[in-house]
């Protein structure tokens, strides 16, 4: 496997925002309340899952490794249907949505004060306090992501060397 790429094209993060907004528009919020309980909105979550699958198929480059075997059912691969690809796409889509959402709420000054004017979605806007609140959340969001990337880089896995594999195979044959 030479220079495997998980995605075949650059991510269009604003398109992910629009895609998730369409799910909100079609099915409402991800949760509702009934009988003093929080109830997941199955239509929302199912539609989001379909969206993830469609974007996974659009972006996935399907890296493969066939050095251990060239049989189709024995190669190592990550197509758009694999769990890892779907989870990567879900995370990317949700993080992209959150970036645009917090940016818009900062720039529009969203808050819940009913005395303020409303936007096209009937949400209170033009509040400097709401704007600063969302800007602080945006900054914290960026800080959380930076910390996450630092932790990912600090936890970079070490691949098994071919000499380790040979030793393991010898140990298995000695046991047999």
N, C-alpha and C positions, 0 to 999 in steps of 0.2 A: 504494500500500500504506500504509494509515493505521494506525499503532500495531500492527504485526504482533506477535503473541504466538506463541512456539514451542509452549508448553504451554497447555492449556485449563483446567487445574486445579492446585491446590497439590500439590507432591510429598509423598507419604506415605512418608518415608524408612524408617520401621521396617518397613513392608510389603515394601520392597526386601530388607531383611535376611532376613525370613522366606522370601521367594521364592528367594533364593540358598541359604539353609539347606536348603530342599527339594531343590535340585539336589545338594548335598553328601550329603544323606540317601539320595537315589535312586541316585547314581552314584559316590559316593566322592570322593576328592580330585582336583584338576585334573591332577596328575602322579603317575606311578608310576615304579618302577625295574625294569629288566629287562636282564640281561646287562651290568651295570655302566653302563647308560645311562639317562638320564631320558627317559621316554616320556609324551607328553601323553595324557590320558584323553579320547578323542574323544567319548564319551557325555556327560561333564561339559560339555565346551565346546559341543557341539551343543545340549544342553538349555539352557545359559546363553544361547546365541544366540536360541533360540526364546523364552525368557523376555524378553529384550531387545525382541524384535519385538512381543510381546504387550503389554508395558508401553508401548512407543512408540505403539502403536495406541490404547491407553487414554488416554494423556496428550497426544498430539500434537494441536495445534490446526490444523496444516496451513496456515501463512501462505503467501499467494500475492501475486504482483505481476503484474498484467495490463495495465500502462500501455504497455508496448512492443508488446504484441499481445494480443488477446482470444481467440486461438485456443487451445484446450485444450492442444495439444501444444507451444505456444511460450511459455507463461507461466512465470515463475519461481516455484517453490514448493518447500516442504519438507514432504512428507507423512511418515507414519510409516515408509514404505518407503525413504526416501532415506538414503544413507550417513551424512550429517551428523546426522540425527535419531537414527539407531541408535547412532552413536558418542557423542552427547551422553547418551543414555539409558544406555548401557553404563557410561560414566564416572560418572554420577550414581548408578546402582545399586551399583557396586563401592565407591565412596566412602561411600555410605550403609551398606553391609554392614560395611566396615572400622570405621566409627565405632561401631556397635553392638557389633561383635565385640571391639574393644579395651576398650570400656567394661565389657562383661560380664567379660572376663578380669581387668580391674583390680579390679572389685568382688568377683569370686570368688577372686582370688589364685592364678591358674593358674601352674603351674610343672611341671617334669618330674622332681621328686624323688619317687621311688616310695615313700618312707617316709611321705609325707603322705596324708591321706584323699583320696578321689576323689569326683567329682561324678557326676551321672546319666549322663554320657557317658564315664565311666571316665577322666577327666582329673584330675590332681592339683590340689588347690585349697586355699584358706585359708592360703596362704603370703604373709606380708607382703612378702617379697623379690620374689616373682612379681608381687604386686599393684603394688608400686612400679615394677618393670620395665615392666609394661604401662601404668602411668600416665605414665611418661616417654615411652613410644612414642606414647601418645595426645597428649601435649603437643607432641611433635615433629610428629605428623600434622597437628595444628591449625596449627602454625607453617608447615609446608610448604604447606598450603592457603592461608593468609594471604599468603604470598610469591607463590604462583601467581596469586591474584586481583590482587595489586598489579601483577604483570607483565602480566596480561591487560589491566588498565585502562591501563597505561602504553603498551600496544601497540594502542590503539584505532585501527581503520582509519579513513581519511578517504575518504568517498564521492566518486566522480567527479561534478563539477558538470555541469549541463547545458551551460554554456559550454565546458567541456573536451570534451564530446561533440560539440558543433557544430564546434569546431576540428578534431577528429579526422576528422569526416565531410568537412570541407572539404579536409583534407590528402589523404584517400583519393580524392576527386573530382579533385583537381589532379594526382595521380599517374596516374589513368586516362586 
